[in-house]
């Protein structure tokens, strides 16, 4: 009996040690599942400096192997130029057991250096965005470069990308501002709209520029000015663009930490979702109290605006705004949030409830944060039992989440997730004809295809 107990205890200790060892390696390698509960606990217990020290000593060999693998990938990317070579093809699985065919093609842009920190100024130029335009796909890089390729090329070994010249950097020099990256691209009625971050003598801000769509040269001109400035660079810009109707488009705008109180000021564009006239550039506020809305979609059938936004530490939200009245809906920031401040202090505590304080409750909250980004609503799909679903992409959690709804858009107690280790999903679009999801992975970076057939 005693031997059995010793054997059992030995097995338990070895299992625990192995689990901790593997989890610790995943933690220090930065490729771990940031939603894994065991690793979340370890991360709270083990200080980052100790984890880094362990990585650079005990785990030095696997660390160097991982770095060499990433370096080899970058070399392959640069050697193939604009070919858009297919370098990863496999089956991926969701948490519910669904199987998907997955492909990954090179994009000719610089690698995101996550070790510098996701909020570092240099990484503003590593956020890239895509748009489907008929039989073409156009990609806008964080440095202002535009490329395109035939959509059907996703069925080949190379995308055969082509440069599409534009005047984005020329605009900066002509108008005496410093180009600081982009936050989205939208095609609507023969025109290309982009949201652009810049710095001038007043500080940092975001504007929209528009160009006639053609495949020879995109000549952008100013379309809309937010007219709000922050003294310091911020990642809380929003900037997502979305179609609304023949006359108007939607724009989401974030609230920089130094300007966050303006999110509750209806006269300011900070922390708002705007409806902008495509001819006059005049706008109306359809919602306020937003922190950093990075996902945006309008469903005409329900007259509904869906947005996803980053919370502070925790509290990423998905919000529904039915446009049944002309009164703008208020989503509570910076008063209510299910997250907490990054730096705790006695003078800053958020209300957890939204409804209690007169604000709209989010329909879904993610704590810990998933680094929520773009969203896509799919009305019907065989892969998901023909139910209405919302595809939610994430940066921090390296995943797409599937949220289910009934016919009246009430949440169904059913969920799914597809995890892509080591990735950050910046943007995605759903192509209904091909029944595929196109994604931008910003680490390599790469253009990814998820087949829903």
Secondary structure in CASP SS format (residue, H / E / C, confidence):
PFRMAT SS
TARGET T0000
AUTHOR 0000-0000-0000
METHOD secondary structure of the structure
MODEL  1
X C 1.00
X H 1.00
X H 1.00
X H 1.00
X H 1.00
X H 1.00
X H 1.00
X H 1.00
X H 1.00
X H 1.00
X H 1.00
X H 1.00
X H 1.00
X H 1.00
X H 1.00
X H 1.00
X H 1.00
X H 1.00
X H 1.00
X H 1.00
X H 1.00
X H 1.00
X H 1.00
X H 1.00
X H 1.00
X H 1.00
X H 1.00
X H 1.00
X H 1.00
X C 1.00
X C 1.00
X C 1.00
X C 1.00
X C 1.00
X C 1.00
X C 1.00
X H 1.00
X H 1.00
X H 1.00
X H 1.00
X H 1.00
X H 1.00
X H 1.00
X H 1.00
X H 1.00
X C 1.00
X C 1.00
X H 1.00
X H 1.00
X H 1.00
X H 1.00
X H 1.00
X H 1.00
X H 1.00
X H 1.00
X C 1.00
X C 1.00
X C 1.00
X C 1.00
X H 1.00
X H 1.00
X H 1.00
X H 1.00
X H 1.00
X H 1.00
X H 1.00
X H 1.00
X H 1.00
X H 1.00
X H 1.00
X H 1.00
X H 1.00
X H 1.00
X H 1.00
X H 1.00
X H 1.00
X H 1.00
X H 1.00
X H 1.00
X H 1.00
X C 1.00
X C 1.00
X C 1.00
X C 1.00
X E 1.00
X E 1.00
X E 1.00
X E 1.00
X E 1.00
X E 1.00
X E 1.00
X E 1.00
X E 1.00
X E 1.00
X C 1.00
X C 1.00
X C 1.00
X C 1.00
X E 1.00
X E 1.00
X E 1.00
X E 1.00
X E 1.00
X E 1.00
X E 1.00
X E 1.00
X C 1.00
X C 1.00
X C 1.00
X C 1.00
X C 1.00
X C 1.00
X C 1.00
X H 1.00
X H 1.00
X H 1.00
X C 1.00
X C 1.00
X C 1.00
X C 1.00
X H 1.00
X H 1.00
X H 1.00
X H 1.00
X H 1.00
X H 1.00
X C 1.00
X C 1.00
X E 1.00
X E 1.00
X E 1.00
X E 1.00
X E 1.00
X C 1.00
X C 1.00
X E 1.00
X E 1.00
X E 1.00
X E 1.00
X E 1.00
X C 1.00
X C 1.00
X C 1.00
X C 1.00
X C 1.00
X E 1.00
X E 1.00
X E 1.00
X E 1.00
X E 1.00
X H 1.00
X H 1.00
X H 1.00
X H 1.00
X H 1.00
X C 1.00
X C 1.00
X E 1.00
X C 1.00
X C 1.00
X C 1.00
X E 1.00
X E 1.00
X E 1.00
X E 1.00
X E 1.00
X C 1.00
X H 1.00
X H 1.00
X H 1.00
X H 1.00
X H 1.00
X H 1.00
X H 1.00
X C 1.00
X C 1.00
X C 1.00
X E 1.00
X E 1.00
X E 1.00
X E 1.00
X E 1.00
X E 1.00
X E 1.00
X E 1.00
X E 1.00
X E 1.00
X E 1.00
X C 1.00
X C 1.00
X E 1.00
X E 1.00
X E 1.00
X E 1.00
X E 1.00
X E 1.00
X E 1.00
X E 1.00
X E 1.00
X E 1.00
X C 1.00
X C 1.00
X E 1.00
X E 1.00
X E 1.00
X E 1.00
X E 1.00
X E 1.00
X E 1.00
X E 1.00
X E 1.00
X E 1.00
X C 1.00
X C 1.00
X C 1.00
X C 1.00
X E 1.00
X E 1.00
X C 1.00
X C 1.00
X E 1.00
X E 1.00
X E 1.00
X E 1.00
X E 1.00
X C 1.00
X C 1.00
X C 1.00
X C 1.00
X E 1.00
X C 1.00
X C 1.00
X C 1.00
X C 1.00
X C 1.00
X C 1.00
X C 1.00
X E 1.00
X E 1.00
X E 1.00
X E 1.00
X E 1.00
X E 1.00
X C 1.00
X C 1.00
X C 1.00
X C 1.00
X E 1.00
X E 1.00
X E 1.00
X E 1.00
X E 1.00
X E 1.00
X C 1.00
X C 1.00
X C 1.00
X H 1.00
X H 1.00
X H 1.00
X H 1.00
X H 1.00
X H 1.00
X H 1.00
X H 1.00
X C 1.00
X C 1.00
X C 1.00
X C 1.00
X C 1.00
X C 1.00
X C 1.00
X E 1.00
X E 1.00
X E 1.00
X E 1.00
X E 1.00
X E 1.00
X C 1.00
X C 1.00
X C 1.00
X C 1.00
X C 1.00
X E 1.00
X E 1.00
X E 1.00
X E 1.00
X E 1.00
X E 1.00
X C 1.00
X C 1.00
X C 1.00
X C 1.00
X E 1.00
X E 1.00
X E 1.00
X E 1.00
X E 1.00
X E 1.00
X E 1.00
X H 1.00
X H 1.00
X H 1.00
X C 1.00
X E 1.00
X E 1.00
X E 1.00
X E 1.00
X E 1.00
X E 1.00
X C 1.00
X C 1.00
X C 1.00
X E 1.00
X C 1.00
X C 1.00
X E 1.00
X E 1.00
X E 1.00
X E 1.00
X E 1.00
X E 1.00
X E 1.00
X C 1.00
X C 1.00
X C 1.00
X C 1.00
X C 1.00
X C 1.00
X E 1.00
X E 1.00
X C 1.00
X C 1.00
X C 1.00
X C 1.00
X C 1.00
X E 1.00
X C 1.00
X C 1.00
X C 1.00
X E 1.00
X C 1.00
X C 1.00
X C 1.00
X C 1.00
X E 1.00
X C 1.00
X C 1.00
X E 1.00
X C 1.00
X C 1.00
X E 1.00
X C 1.00
X C 1.00
X C 1.00
X H 1.00
X H 1.00
X H 1.00
X C 1.00
X C 1.00
X C 1.00
X C 1.00
X C 1.00
X C 1.00
X E 1.00
X E 1.00
X E 1.00
X C 1.00
X C 1.00
X C 1.00
X C 1.00
X C 1.00
X E 1.00
X E 1.00
X E 1.00
X E 1.00
X E 1.00
X E 1.00
X E 1.00
X C 1.00
X C 1.00
X C 1.00
X H 1.00
X H 1.00
X H 1.00
X C 1.00
X C 1.00
X C 1.00
X E 1.00
X E 1.00
X E 1.00
X E 1.00
X E 1.00
X E 1.00
X E 1.00
X C 1.00
X C 1.00
X C 1.00
X C 1.00
X E 1.00
X E 1.00
X E 1.00
X E 1.00
X E 1.00
X E 1.00
X E 1.00
X C 1.00
X C 1.00
X C 1.00
X C 1.00
X C 1.00
X E 1.00
X E 1.00
X E 1.00
X E 1.00
X E 1.00
X E 1.00
X E 1.00
X E 1.00
X E 1.00
X C 1.00
X C 1.00
X C 1.00
X C 1.00
X C 1.00
X E 1.00
X E 1.00
X E 1.00
X E 1.00
X E 1.00
X E 1.00
X E 1.00
X C 1.00
X C 1.00
X C 1.00
X C 1.00
X E 1.00
X E 1.00
X E 1.00
X E 1.00
X E 1.00
X E 1.00
X C 1.00
X C 1.00
X C 1.00
X C 1.00
X E 1.00
X E 1.00
X E 1.00
X E 1.00
X E 1.00
X E 1.00
X C 1.00
X C 1.00
END
